[in-house]
């Protein structure tokens, strides 16, 4: 039976409340070392051009006391929207300790009606779309608040990673991972058996959904974005122990990171439902 949005959101909120109170790895506030060169931490690919001073930045579903302070340290005017009051409280604590002024809003990533249209230059969106049964509304909401030509950087759990078993079956190279969830299955992915790898890949108690590549890339394009770059972050490690997270990453890439540009007005690109008459190419 399909899961409705409210049920999935409630599960995610509860899961992150527990994680924040337990001091889970995803709920650690920014360190002084990270703040010394904040853009090097948040922009390894160099997608932001080396200077975001004065930019209006939205950290979407990005609470937890880390991302907000990093972008503020780089000179940006930062807003955070997050479903979890506990995660936002970590941002509040971190910002207060370092003297940053950060706007914090409790809300869902797929409803940004509290924000003005075209009010941001950059939207950064850590892994979280997997918690919603449908993601089209996330891209629609993001497109509305991002200015023309603005940048949307999002990271997603790769579909195959959610489909595949956390650990391999026995074998000479330990690389036989099982596909346990259908690609077109709209039901939540079953929780894996407990273990260190599963704990790294999944958030206990949260409902997670596989979103097809068509839904991710096509959803962005159909909502007025032009995909500028795509990265599959490499989490392999030399001589990783068989059955470890780093070993699995050599066979199953866990994440997708996407840089998309909000289609500029007057660019010559028609609506997604029509045939473009010309192609707008972003500056290198």
DRENSE-613475 format. One line per field, with one value per atom (N, C-alpha, C): atom name; x, y, z. Coordinates in pm, 1 decimal. Each point is the difference from the previous one (the first is absolute). Layout:
% residues N
atome: c(CA	...)
x: c(X	...)
y: c(Y	...)
z: c(Z	...)
END
This chain:
% residues 284
atome: c(N	CA	C	N	CA	C	N	CA	C	N	CA	C	N	CA	C	N	CA	C	N	CA	C	N	CA	C	N	CA	C	N	CA	C	N	CA	C	N	CA	C	N	CA	C	N	CA	C	N	CA	C	N	CA	C	N	CA	C	N	CA	C	N	CA	C	N	CA	C	N	CA	C	N	CA	C	N	CA	C	N	CA	C	N	CA	C	N	CA	C	N	CA	C	N	CA	C	N	CA	C	N	CA	C	N	CA	C	N	CA	C	N	CA	C	N	CA	C	N	CA	C	N	CA	C	N	CA	C	N	CA	C	N	CA	C	N	CA	C	N	CA	C	N	CA	C	N	CA	C	N	CA	C	N	CA	C	N	CA	C	N	CA	C	N	CA	C	N	CA	C	N	CA	C	N	CA	C	N	CA	C	N	CA	C	N	CA	C	N	CA	C	N	CA	C	N	CA	C	N	CA	C	N	CA	C	N	CA	C	N	CA	C	N	CA	C	N	CA	C	N	CA	C	N	CA	C	N	CA	C	N	CA	C	N	CA	C	N	CA	C	N	CA	C	N	CA	C	N	CA	C	N	CA	C	N	CA	C	N	CA	C	N	CA	C	N	CA	C	N	CA	C	N	CA	C	N	CA	C	N	CA	C	N	CA	C	N	CA	C	N	CA	C	N	CA	C	N	CA	C	N	CA	C	N	CA	C	N	CA	C	N	CA	C	N	CA	C	N	CA	C	N	CA	C	N	CA	C	N	CA	C	N	CA	C	N	CA	C	N	CA	C	N	CA	C	N	CA	C	N	CA	C	N	CA	C	N	CA	C	N	CA	C	N	CA	C	N	CA	C	N	CA	C	N	CA	C	N	CA	C	N	CA	C	N	CA	C	N	CA	C	N	CA	C	N	CA	C	N	CA	C	N	CA	C	N	CA	C	N	CA	C	N	CA	C	N	CA	C	N	CA	C	N	CA	C	N	CA	C	N	CA	C	N	CA	C	N	CA	C	N	CA	C	N	CA	C	N	CA	C	N	CA	C	N	CA	C	N	CA	C	N	CA	C	N	CA	C	N	CA	C	N	CA	C	N	CA	C	N	CA	C	N	CA	C	N	CA	C	N	CA	C	N	CA	C	N	CA	C	N	CA	C	N	CA	C	N	CA	C	N	CA	C	N	CA	C	N	CA	C	N	CA	C	N	CA	C	N	CA	C	N	CA	C	N	CA	C	N	CA	C	N	CA	C	N	CA	C	N	CA	C	N	CA	C	N	CA	C	N	CA	C	N	CA	C	N	CA	C	N	CA	C	N	CA	C	N	CA	C	N	CA	C	N	CA	C	N	CA	C	N	CA	C	N	CA	C	N	CA	C	N	CA	C	N	CA	C	N	CA	C	N	CA	C	N	CA	C	N	CA	C	N	CA	C	N	CA	C	N	CA	C	N	CA	C	N	CA	C	N	CA	C	N	CA	C	N	CA	C	N	CA	C	N	CA	C	N	CA	C	N	CA	C	N	CA	C	N	CA	C	N	CA	C	N	CA	C	N	CA	C	N	CA	C	N	CA	C	N	CA	C	N	CA	C	N	CA	C	N	CA	C	N	CA	C	N	CA	C	N	CA	C	N	CA	C	N	CA	C	N	CA	C	N	CA	C	N	CA	C	N	CA	C	N	CA	C	N	CA	C	N	CA	C	N	CA	C	N	CA	C	N	CA	C	N	CA	C	N	CA	C	N	CA	C	N	CA	C	N	CA	C	N	CA	C	N	CA	C	N	CA	C	N	CA	C	N	CA	C	N	CA	C	N	CA	C	N	CA	C	N	CA	C	N	CA	C	N	CA	C	N	CA	C	N	CA	C	N	CA	C	N	CA	C	N	CA	C	N	CA	C	N	CA	C	N	CA	C	N	CA	C	N	CA	C	N	CA	C	N	CA	C	N	CA	C	N	CA	C	N	CA	C	N	CA	C	N	CA	C	N	CA	C	N	CA	C	N	CA	C	N	CA	C	N	CA	C	N	CA	C	N	CA	C	N	CA	C	N	CA	C	N	CA	C	N	CA	C	N	CA	C	N	CA	C	N	CA	C	N	CA	C	N	CA	C	N	CA	C	N	CA	C	N	CA	C	N	CA	C	N	CA	C	N	CA	C	N	CA	C	N	CA	C	N	CA	C	N	CA	C	N	CA	C	N	CA	C	N	CA	C	N	CA	C	N	CA	C	N	CA	C	N	CA	C	N	CA	C	N	CA	C)
x: c(84.9	-84.9	88.8	-24.8	82.7	-1.6	112.1	13.3	-24.9	-82.1	-27.7	112.7	4.0	106.3	8.4	-112.3	1.6	58.5	-32.2	54.6	150.7	48.7	143.9	71.1	-57.8	60.5	6.4	-105.9	-2.1	109.3	20.4	104.4	138.5	22.5	129.2	24.2	-101.9	14.1	36.8	-68.2	27.4	139.8	40.8	132.4	109.8	-13.6	103.7	-2.3	-115.2	-4.7	83.1	-14.8	77.5	148.5	33.8	140.4	64.7	-71.7	54.9	24.4	-93.4	13.8	108.0	26.3	102.7	138.2	8.9	129.5	53.8	-86.9	40.2	97.5	78.2	98.6	-58.4	-122.9	-62.1	-46.7	14.5	-50.8	112.5	119.0	114.8	18.1	3.8	12.3	139.5	12.5	122.3	119.4	116.7	121.4	77.6	88.5	82.9	90.9	50.1	85.7	-73.8	-126.5	-78.3	-25.0	-16.3	-31.5	119.1	120.0	117.9	-1.5	-57.6	-11.3	-134.5	-108.1	-133.7	-35.5	40.2	-35.3	69.8	118.4	68.7	-77.7	-73.5	-79.2	-128.8	-70.1	-131.4	4.2	112.1	4.5	126.4	18.1	113.6	10.4	-112.3	9.1	32.1	-8.4	24.7	-115.6	-119.5	-117.2	-39.8	46.1	-46.8	95.1	108.9	87.5	94.3	5.4	99.4	-41.1	-118.9	-41.7	-151.8	-60.2	-145.6	-36.0	92.0	-25.8	-122.7	-94.9	-121.2	-109.3	25.3	-103.4	-110.4	-120.8	-114.0	-9.9	25.4	11.0	-109.9	-67.7	-97.7	58.1	14.3	35.7	-131.0	-34.8	-129.9	10.0	-82.4	9.7	144.5	63.1	142.5	31.7	-91.7	27.6	104.9	46.4	96.8	122.0	5.8	106.8	130.9	-2.2	125.5	-4.7	-86.6	-2.8	-29.1	-95.2	-37.4	118.6	77.9	114.0	111.7	18.2	103.5	-30.4	-125.2	-34.8	2.3	-40.1	7.5	145.1	89.3	142.2	60.3	-58.4	47.4	-58.4	-81.2	-51.3	-140.9	-72.0	-134.8	-104.9	-113.9	-119.8	-80.9	-7.3	-45.8	-138.2	-83.3	-128.7	1.5	-54.4	-11.0	-146.7	-44.3	-132.5	20.5	-55.5	14.3	-126.1	-32.5	-119.3	14.6	123.8	26.3	36.8	-80.1	32.1	129.1	27.2	122.4	123.4	-7.3	112.8	19.4	-107.7	10.2	59.1	-27.0	56.6	152.2	53.0	145.2	56.4	-71.8	41.8	-3.5	-102.1	-13.6	118.1	32.9	111.7	131.6	23.4	125.8	12.6	-109.2	3.8	21.0	-66.0	15.4	143.0	59.7	135.6	102.5	-29.6	98.9	-43.6	-114.0	-41.9	-57.8	-52.6	-61.5	-149.4	-51.5	-143.7	-59.1	-76.4	-55.8	-150.1	-74.1	-146.0	-38.2	-77.2	-37.3	-150.9	-42.8	-142.7	-30.1	-96.4	-43.0	-103.6	31.1	-91.4	51.6	-82.4	33.1	67.2	88.2	73.4	-89.6	-121.3	-88.4	-108.3	9.4	-94.6	77.4	37.3	77.6	-84.0	-129.6	-91.6	27.0	73.8	32.6	110.9	64.1	112.0	-42.8	57.3	-36.4	56.8	-68.1	54.0	134.5	86.9	130.2	80.2	-3.8	65.6	136.3	49.8	129.7	87.0	131.2	98.1	46.5	-7.6	49.1	-87.6	-40.5	-67.8	88.2	37.1	79.7	-87.2	-0.7	-98.0	69.7	41.3	62.6	-98.2	49.2	-81.9	-125.8	-115.1	-125.9	-121.2	11.4	-116.9	-51.1	85.8	-41.6	-110.6	-24.2	-101.8	-141.0	-11.3	-131.6	-40.8	-126.4	-45.1	13.3	-21.0	9.9	94.2	80.5	96.4	-26.6	-95.8	-26.4	-32.4	-76.5	-38.1	120.6	104.4	122.5	64.7	10.0	62.4	-86.2	-130.7	-89.4	16.5	2.1	14.3	134.8	105.6	134.3	11.3	-56.5	5.3	-67.2	-104.8	-72.6	83.3	79.1	72.3	140.1	44.3	134.3	-7.7	87.9	-1.2	42.5	-35.4	43.5	152.3	57.2	144.6	61.2	-82.7	50.0	39.2	71.9	55.8	-74.0	-29.8	-62.1	90.9	58.6	87.3	-71.7	-26.2	-71.9	75.1	-12.4	59.0	-109.9	4.9	-104.6	62.4	-72.9	43.5	-22.9	103.4	-12.0	-106.3	-84.6	-105.7	52.6	107.2	50.0	52.9	48.2	50.3	-113.3	-115.1	-115.5	-57.5	15.6	-50.6	86.6	130.5	95.2	18.7	38.9	28.6	119.4	3.5	112.3	130.8	-8.0	120.4	-9.1	115.5	-0.3	-21.6	-41.5	-1.1	143.1	24.0	136.1	48.2	128.9	59.6	146.0	73.2	144.5	36.5	-74.5	31.2	-103.5	-99.0	-99.9	-79.1	-23.3	-66.8	-137.8	-62.3	-133.0	-106.6	-49.7	-105.5	-134.7	-99.0	-133.7	-85.1	-78.3	-101.5	-126.3	-39.1	-108.3	-128.0	3.5	-118.4	-17.3	-123.5	-26.6	24.1	49.8	29.5	-127.3	-108.3	-127.4	-93.0	50.6	-79.9	-13.5	-121.2	-22.7	-12.3	5.2	-7.3	133.0	-1.4	127.4	95.2	127.8	101.3	2.9	-5.1	4.5	127.5	-10.8	118.3	95.2	130.2	96.9	30.3	66.8	43.5	101.2	-1.6	89.6	146.5	81.2	143.3	63.4	132.8	71.5	-25.0	-5.5	-20.9	-142.7	-95.4	-139.0	-18.5	68.5	-11.2	58.4	98.3	60.1	-89.6	-71.7	-79.4	-141.5	-53.8	-141.3	-15.2	-113.8	-31.5	-107.3	31.8	-93.6	-132.6	-106.8	-133.8	-61.2	81.8	-53.7	-48.7	-106.4	-43.7	80.6	51.2	78.6	-54.5	5.2	-60.1	102.7	-5.2	82.8	-60.9	79.9	-43.6	82.4	-68.7	68.1	80.5	99.1	78.5	-87.6	-100.7	-95.8	-67.2	-34.9	-67.1	95.3	125.3	98.0	40.8	58.9	49.8	-114.7	-96.5	-115.0	-79.7	-14.4	-72.9	65.0	131.0	70.9	-23.9	17.6	-16.5	-141.9	-98.2	-140.0	-42.4	82.4	-32.4	90.3	57.9	71.0	147.5	59.5	143.1	76.6	123.0	93.6	109.9	23.8	101.4	137.3	82.8	131.6	112.5	-16.4	102.2	-59.1	59.7	-43.2	123.9	1.0	111.6	-56.6	70.3	-27.6	115.0	-16.7	110.3	61.0	132.3	72.9	36.7	-61.5	24.9	81.6	63.9	86.9	124.6	61.1	127.3	88.9	130.2	90.8	-0.6	-5.5	6.6	-111.9	-114.9	-113.1	-41.0	-36.2	-41.2	-127.7	-6.0	-120.3	-117.5	-108.8	-117.8	-8.6	102.2	-2.5	-71.8	-30.7	-63.9	88.0	130.4	91.6	13.2	-6.8	3.4	-125.3	-115.6	-125.2	2.2	58.5	1.9	78.9	86.7	73.4	-89.3	-114.2	-93.0	-131.4	-42.7	-128.3	23.8	-3.3	18.5	-118.3	24.9	-112.2	-76.7	65.2	-64.5	14.8	-89.7	7.9	2.6	91.1	2.3	-18.6	-97.0	-40.7	9.6	59.6	-3.0	-96.2	-102.0	-98.0	-10.5	-31.2	-15.1	-146.2	-53.3	-137.4	-1.0	-81.2	-2.7	-25.6	89.9	-19.7	-117.8	-68.3	-107.1	59.8	-67.2	47.9	118.2	23.2	115.4	-22.3	-126.0	-30.6	-43.2	-1.5	-45.5	-150.3	-72.1	-145.3	-35.6	-129.3	-45.9	26.2	4.7	36.2	-96.8	-121.7	-99.6	9.5	92.6	13.5	141.2	23.3	132.2	83.4	119.9	84.3	37.4	8.0	40.2	148.4	61.5	144.2	49.9	130.1	59.4	77.8	-30.3	77.6	107.9	126.5	112.6	57.5	5.3	54.3	147.1	40.9	141.4	85.5	121.6	86.6	49.5)
y: c(-119.3	119.3	124.8	98.1	120.5	76.1	62.2	81.3	145.9	68.3	140.1	89.2	120.6	95.4	28.1	22.6	36.6	-111.2	-123.8	-113.2	-7.5	17.0	-4.2	114.8	119.2	114.9	-18.7	-55.2	-22.8	-98.4	-103.0	-97.8	64.8	84.0	68.0	95.7	73.4	94.9	-73.1	-110.0	-77.2	-61.0	-48.9	-61.3	101.7	120.0	99.6	59.1	2.4	42.8	-93.9	-129.6	-98.1	12.1	18.9	11.4	124.0	111.7	124.3	-12.1	-59.4	-12.9	-100.4	-94.2	-101.0	43.7	116.2	46.3	-84.8	-44.5	-84.3	75.6	-72.2	65.7	109.3	-18.5	101.1	122.4	-4.7	107.1	64.7	6.9	62.8	141.2	98.9	137.9	24.1	107.2	31.1	15.5	-40.3	10.7	126.6	42.2	117.0	-24.6	-121.7	-31.8	18.2	-43.0	13.8	147.2	82.3	140.7	80.1	-53.6	72.2	16.3	-96.2	9.0	-60.9	71.7	-59.2	-44.3	75.7	-38.9	-128.3	-23.7	-124.9	-119.1	19.7	-107.4	-24.3	106.6	-15.4	-5.8	41.7	9.2	-63.6	-126.7	-72.7	3.7	-12.6	3.3	137.9	104.9	134.1	57.6	-44.3	43.9	144.8	57.2	132.6	112.6	-30.8	103.8	62.8	-50.8	48.0	118.0	57.8	116.0	9.9	-11.4	14.0	113.7	91.4	112.2	78.4	18.3	75.0	-80.7	-126.8	-82.9	-30.4	-11.5	-46.5	-151.0	-72.5	-145.5	-64.9	-97.5	-82.1	-138.7	-39.5	-138.2	-75.9	-76.8	-66.3	-138.9	-24.6	-124.7	-19.3	111.2	0.8	37.7	-28.2	28.6	-93.4	32.6	-85.8	73.8	132.9	77.1	0.4	-40.6	-7.1	85.0	-37.2	67.9	149.1	34.8	140.9	85.8	-47.5	77.5	5.9	-106.5	0.4	105.2	6.0	99.7	141.7	13.9	131.0	44.4	-92.4	32.0	42.3	-48.2	38.0	132.6	63.4	132.9	5.0	-111.8	-3.6	40.7	43.8	25.7	-129.2	-69.2	-139.4	-15.2	-79.7	-44.9	-151.9	-59.4	-145.6	-37.2	-92.4	-60.2	-147.6	-46.3	-140.5	-45.6	-127.3	-58.9	-19.2	-15.3	-38.2	120.1	25.3	107.1	-30.4	-127.1	-38.2	30.0	-25.0	31.8	151.3	75.5	145.1	55.8	-67.1	45.9	-11.9	-100.5	-11.9	118.5	42.7	119.2	123.5	7.5	115.0	5.4	-115.3	-5.4	36.6	-57.2	24.7	145.7	57.7	139.6	94.5	-28.4	85.4	-4.8	-118.5	-14.7	76.6	18.8	63.0	137.3	46.1	134.9	18.5	-107.0	11.3	28.4	78.4	25.9	-88.0	-99.5	-98.2	-9.7	4.2	-11.3	-147.3	-42.6	-139.4	-15.2	-92.5	-21.7	-149.3	-36.1	-139.0	-24.9	-89.5	-26.9	-110.9	-40.0	-111.1	48.4	-83.4	35.0	15.9	-53.7	7.3	106.3	84.8	110.2	121.3	87.7	119.3	126.0	-13.7	111.5	117.5	-23.5	109.1	90.2	-40.6	74.6	71.2	116.5	79.9	-61.2	18.4	-48.7	64.7	-78.6	46.7	72.5	-52.1	68.1	-56.5	-98.9	-59.4	-10.4	14.0	-18.7	-144.7	-69.7	-136.5	-78.2	-119.0	-95.8	-122.8	-35.4	-120.7	-99.5	-123.0	-97.9	-133.3	-24.7	-127.7	-116.1	-121.4	-120.1	5.9	-3.5	-2.0	-30.9	10.6	-25.4	-143.1	-90.6	-139.4	-16.2	101.1	-11.7	31.5	48.2	33.2	-101.7	-40.9	-93.7	57.7	130.6	67.4	118.5	25.9	110.1	115.3	-14.1	107.4	131.3	-6.0	122.6	68.3	-75.6	59.5	88.9	-50.8	77.2	120.0	-16.1	110.9	111.3	-38.1	98.5	69.9	-75.7	57.5	96.6	-37.0	86.7	134.5	0.2	124.6	98.1	-49.1	91.0	34.5	-64.1	23.9	99.3	97.1	100.5	-61.7	65.1	-44.4	-0.8	-108.7	-14.0	-46.0	-16.2	-46.0	-147.2	-42.9	-135.1	-83.4	-123.4	-98.0	-121.1	-23.2	-115.2	-97.3	-119.2	-98.9	-132.1	-72.8	-133.2	-99.3	-115.6	-100.8	-136.8	-85.0	-138.2	-64.4	-62.1	-62.6	-109.1	-8.9	-102.1	-139.9	-40.0	-136.4	-24.1	104.1	-17.5	-32.8	64.0	-32.6	-137.3	-40.5	-131.0	-115.6	25.1	-108.5	-31.3	-121.9	-44.2	78.5	23.0	74.5	-77.4	-129.5	-82.9	-106.4	-49.8	-97.8	-141.8	-84.7	-142.7	-50.4	-119.0	-53.0	-21.0	19.9	-17.8	36.0	-32.4	20.7	146.8	90.7	142.3	75.4	-70.6	64.8	106.5	-14.0	105.6	-34.5	-101.8	-41.3	63.1	114.6	67.3	-31.7	-20.8	-36.7	124.4	-2.8	102.5	-47.6	72.3	-45.7	80.6	107.1	85.2	40.1	-5.9	29.5	145.5	20.9	135.4	83.3	-62.9	70.1	-18.0	-50.5	-25.1	129.2	49.8	127.3	-15.3	-122.9	-20.7	35.5	26.1	27.6	-118.3	30.3	-105.1	-68.7	-132.2	-68.5	34.1	6.4	26.7	-118.4	27.6	-109.5	-60.5	-114.2	-58.4	94.0	9.4	93.2	-30.4	103.2	-15.6	134.1	6.2	126.5	60.8	-85.0	52.1	52.6	-75.3	44.6	131.4	16.1	123.0	119.1	-26.0	106.6	36.2	-97.3	20.1	48.5	-33.9	25.7	72.1	67.6	67.5	-80.9	-59.9	-89.6	67.2	-67.1	50.0	84.6	55.2	82.0	-89.5	40.3	-67.5	56.2	-88.4	44.9	-61.7	79.2	-38.9	9.1	-97.4	4.4	98.7	94.9	90.0	-29.3	-30.4	-37.4	118.2	-31.4	105.9	92.1	-57.2	81.2	103.5	-41.2	91.7	109.4	-35.5	98.1	95.4	-53.1	86.4	58.8	-83.7	50.4	99.9	-26.1	92.4	136.7	2.4	127.9	72.9	-70.2	63.5	51.1	-77.3	39.0	115.1	33.3	111.4	120.8	6.3	121.2	2.8	-116.4	-5.3	-56.8	45.3	-55.7	-68.0	-127.0	-74.1	37.9	51.7	52.1	-99.2	-83.3	-98.7	-104.8	-118.2	-110.7	-72.0	-30.9	-72.1	-116.8	-111.9	-111.6	-3.5	60.9	6.4	-137.7	-4.8	-126.1	-29.4	-101.4	-36.6	-128.4	-42.3	-116.6	32.4	-104.5	14.4	-117.1	24.5	-110.4	-106.8	-123.1	-113.4	1.3	52.8	1.2	-142.5	-20.5	-132.7	-41.6	-124.7	-50.9	11.0	55.0	19.3	136.1	85.2	134.8	96.3	119.4	101.8	35.5	18.4	36.8	-111.6	-125.0	-112.8	0.1	20.2	3.3	112.2	114.6	115.2	-26.5	-100.5	-36.7	-70.4	-50.2	-72.1	75.5	73.1	70.3	143.5	94.4	140.5	45.3	53.1	29.7	128.2	98.7	129.9	58.2	93.6	85.3	144.5	80.0	142.8	75.3	91.5	65.3	151.3	62.2	145.6	35.8	76.7	42.7	152.0	56.6	144.7	31.3	96.7	45.0	70.9	-49.0	53.9	150.5	78.5	145.2	39.2	103.4	53.3	60.3	-21.9	53.7	-74.9	-124.1	-76.7	-65.6	1.4	-67.2	-143.6	-48.2	-135.6	3.3	-79.9	-5.2	-80.7	-2.2	-82.2	-146.9	-79.3	-140.7	-75.9	50.6	-71.2	30.7	91.1	37.2	-27.2	16.9	-23.8	126.5	-5.8	119.6	50.3	132.4	59.5	30.8	7.5	21.7	-54.8	-8.8	-59.9	103.5	12.7	85.8	-84.4	43.0	-72.3	85.0	-51.6	79.6	33.2	114.2	36.3	-105.2	-29.0	-99.9	46.8)
z: c(0.0	0.0	0.0	-88.2	-5.9	132.1	30.9	120.5	-35.5	80.0	-30.5	53.2	-51.4	31.9	149.9	63.9	141.6	86.3	-31.7	76.2	-15.8	-122.8	-25.2	70.1	-2.4	65.6	150.8	56.8	145.0	40.9	-81.8	29.7	-7.4	-100.1	-13.5	115.2	39.0	110.7	129.1	25.2	120.8	-3.3	-117.0	-12.5	27.5	-54.9	19.3	140.7	63.3	140.2	86.7	-23.6	76.0	-30.2	-127.5	-39.3	60.4	-2.5	54.0	149.8	69.6	145.2	38.4	-90.3	26.7	-48.0	-65.2	-50.6	-112.1	-90.6	-112.8	-91.2	-81.8	-87.2	-89.3	-47.9	-85.1	78.8	130.3	86.3	80.8	-59.4	65.1	-54.8	88.3	-46.3	-56.2	-75.6	-72.8	94.3	-48.2	80.9	-36.9	89.9	-27.7	-121.0	-13.9	-114.6	-131.3	-5.1	-122.7	-33.3	100.8	-22.3	-50.3	9.5	-48.4	-151.9	-69.3	-146.3	-39.5	27.0	-13.7	-140.7	-101.8	-136.3	-42.2	52.4	-31.9	53.9	108.5	60.2	-78.3	-36.9	-62.0	-151.9	-60.1	-145.9	-56.3	30.2	-53.4	-151.1	-74.8	-147.1	-58.5	81.7	-52.4	-78.3	28.3	-74.1	28.8	112.3	41.6	-37.5	-67.2	-51.6	99.9	122.0	95.6	85.7	-21.9	79.4	0.1	118.2	10.7	95.5	20.2	91.6	-47.6	90.5	-31.2	-66.4	-30.8	-62.0	100.8	-51.3	80.7	-18.0	109.0	-6.6	83.3	-59.5	70.6	20.3	126.5	33.5	16.4	-102.0	-4.7	62.3	101.6	77.0	46.0	38.7	30.5	142.7	93.8	139.8	57.8	120.5	66.7	52.1	-18.3	59.4	-75.6	-126.5	-74.0	-127.1	-93.6	-129.2	14.1	83.4	13.4	41.0	97.9	47.4	-103.8	-75.1	-103.5	-107.0	-44.0	-101.2	58.6	126.2	64.8	14.5	34.0	13.5	-132.2	-110.2	-133.8	-46.3	85.6	-31.3	-53.7	1.9	-55.2	102.7	-49.5	80.3	-1.7	113.8	3.3	63.1	-67.7	52.2	1.8	105.6	9.4	12.9	-83.6	14.1	29.5	109.5	37.2	71.8	-20.8	59.7	150.2	47.0	138.2	86.3	103.1	94.4	74.5	22.7	70.7	-84.2	-130.1	-87.9	-10.2	-7.0	-3.7	129.1	110.4	126.7	-0.5	-70.1	-13.4	-79.3	-103.5	-74.8	89.4	81.1	90.6	97.7	55.3	94.7	-67.7	-118.1	-70.5	-42.4	-50.0	-44.3	117.9	110.4	118.7	52.1	-0.1	53.1	-83.3	-130.7	-88.8	-50.1	45.7	-33.1	-138.9	-61.1	-131.6	12.7	-92.5	-7.0	-110.0	39.3	-93.8	21.4	-107.3	6.4	1.0	99.0	16.3	-12.2	-85.6	-25.3	8.6	81.4	7.2	-109.6	-91.8	-110.3	-88.1	-96.1	-87.5	-127.7	-54.6	-121.2	-121.8	3.9	-116.0	13.7	102.2	17.5	50.3	-91.7	33.6	-19.4	24.5	-23.1	93.4	108.7	92.5	-52.5	-110.2	-56.8	-127.8	-24.1	-116.8	-127.2	-112.6	-127.2	-32.4	-62.3	-48.9	108.5	122.7	111.8	35.4	-78.3	30.6	-125.2	23.8	-106.2	-7.5	113.2	9.7	95.9	-42.3	88.6	10.2	122.0	23.5	74.7	-48.4	46.2	27.7	124.5	33.8	-19.1	11.8	-19.1	86.9	-62.1	75.4	-86.5	-132.9	-84.6	14.8	47.9	16.7	103.7	82.0	104.6	-48.9	-123.3	-54.4	-106.3	-2.0	-103.4	-140.4	-15.9	-129.0	12.7	-103.6	10.9	-95.9	-89.5	-95.9	69.5	108.9	70.1	64.1	32.8	53.8	-105.4	-121.9	-107.2	-39.0	4.1	-30.1	102.6	127.9	107.1	-7.6	-29.0	-8.4	-116.9	-113.7	-117.7	26.9	78.1	27.1	81.8	95.8	88.9	-49.5	-108.0	-53.1	-115.7	1.3	-107.3	-132.7	-107.9	-131.8	-5.7	-47.3	-4.9	130.0	105.3	128.8	-3.1	102.3	5.5	103.1	-39.1	90.1	7.1	117.0	21.1	91.8	-49.9	78.9	-0.5	109.4	7.8	35.1	-64.2	13.8	24.3	67.8	8.6	-136.5	-54.0	-131.1	5.7	-102.7	2.9	26.5	-68.6	15.6	140.3	65.8	135.9	96.9	-19.7	84.1	-34.2	-123.5	-41.6	50.5	13.6	23.4	148.1	26.9	137.1	55.6	130.7	57.7	1.3	6.9	3.0	-108.7	-46.2	-109.8	49.5	-92.1	29.1	-8.4	48.9	0.5	-143.1	-21.2	-131.9	5.8	-104.2	0.0	21.2	-64.8	11.6	83.1	49.9	84.2	-70.2	-130.2	-74.0	-50.7	57.3	-46.6	89.1	-42.2	75.7	-63.5	83.2	-47.1	-23.5	-107.3	-22.4	70.5	102.1	87.5	-13.2	-77.5	-11.2	-145.4	-49.1	-140.0	-35.6	-118.7	-47.2	-12.9	-36.1	-17.9	119.9	109.3	119.6	79.7	14.9	68.8	150.7	49.1	144.6	66.1	131.6	67.9	-12.1	-5.2	-3.3	135.7	5.6	130.0	76.3	130.9	80.9	-8.7	-14.0	-10.9	136.0	-2.7	125.5	65.7	133.3	68.6	-27.2	-0.2	-22.1	-27.8	1.2	-18.1	-136.8	-104.4	-135.3	-14.8	50.2	-6.4	74.3	111.2	77.9	-76.5	-83.8	-80.3	-118.5	-53.1	-120.8	27.5	115.1	28.5	133.2	16.9	124.9	72.3	113.5	68.4	31.2	-38.1	29.3	-109.6	-88.8	-109.3	-113.5	-65.8	-121.8	-116.4	-85.4	-113.6	-128.0	-106.9	-126.7	-112.4	-91.0	-120.0	-98.3	-47.2	-106.6	-124.1	-106.4	-123.3	-55.3	-82.5	-62.4	-83.4	-62.9	-76.4	90.1	121.9	91.9	48.6	18.7	48.5	-111.5	-106.9	-107.2	-81.5	-34.3	-74.5	80.7	130.8	86.3	5.4	5.3	-2.2	-131.9	-110.7	-131.3	-20.8	42.6	-20.9	90.0	99.7	89.1	-23.9	-119.6	-38.4	32.1	25.9	28.0	-118.6	-13.0	-96.4	79.7	-24.6	74.4	-52.5	89.3	-38.0	28.7	103.4	32.6	93.5	-2.7	85.9	50.5	127.6	61.6	80.8	-4.3	90.2	100.6	118.6	96.5	25.5	-4.4	8.9	145.6	54.8	139.7	12.4	-107.9	7.6	82.1	54.4	70.1	-37.9	-18.4	-32.8	110.1	-42.2	93.2	104.2	-38.5	93.6	34.7	124.6	44.8	-72.0	-43.0	-65.2	96.5	-50.2	83.0	64.7	-19.2	55.8	-95.1	49.7	-83.3	-120.0	24.3	-108.2	-102.8	44.3	-93.9	-86.4	60.6	-75.7	-103.2	36.5	-89.6	-127.2	1.2	-120.9	-101.4	45.1	-86.8	-19.1	104.3	-2.4	46.4	-93.8	38.1	85.2	119.5	89.3	-30.5	-66.6	-13.1	-140.5	-31.2	-118.5	47.4	-53.8	30.1	-130.6	-1.6	-124.7	14.0	-100.3	-10.5	-112.6	33.3	-99.2	2.0	-114.3	-14.8	-27.5	72.8	-27.3	-134.2	-89.7	-136.2	1.0	-56.2	-2.0	-87.6	40.0	-82.7	-126.2	-110.3	-125.4	-55.8	48.5	-46.2	-135.0	-45.1	-125.4	19.4	125.9	28.3	23.4	-72.2	15.7	122.8	33.3	111.6	-28.4	106.0	-14.3	-90.2	-12.0	-78.6	-149.3	-38.6	-139.7	-46.3	-129.2	-56.7	8.1	60.2	9.1	-139.4	-12.8	-127.1	-2.6	117.4	8.0	131.8	13.5	118.7	78.0	128.4	87.2	65.9	-12.8	58.5	111.7	124.1	110.6	-21.4	56.1	-9.7	67.4	-53.0	61.4	136.0)
END
